[in-house]
């Protein structure tokens, strides 16, 4: 079964845990990149805060094997 993960600042992502999403808290660009590279194999969709998307960069997101969605600011 494919799961949904939410990556970014905890203050912006915590509510998604109530819907069953896996929360990946990251507040710095280095933490974002570490979480991205350590995504569990069953994750098929990743919701990203705008800051997390900026930290990863467009090229990484476009070449990803998972579906990515950037949350509105």
PyMOL commands that set and color helices and strands:
alter all, ss='L'
color gray80, all
select helices_A, chain A and resi 10-19+29-37+50-56+58-62
alter helices_A, ss='H'
color red, helices_A
select strands_A, chain A and resi 3-8+22-25+43-48+67-70
alter strands_A, ss='S'
color yellow, strands_A
deselect
rebuild
show_as cartoon
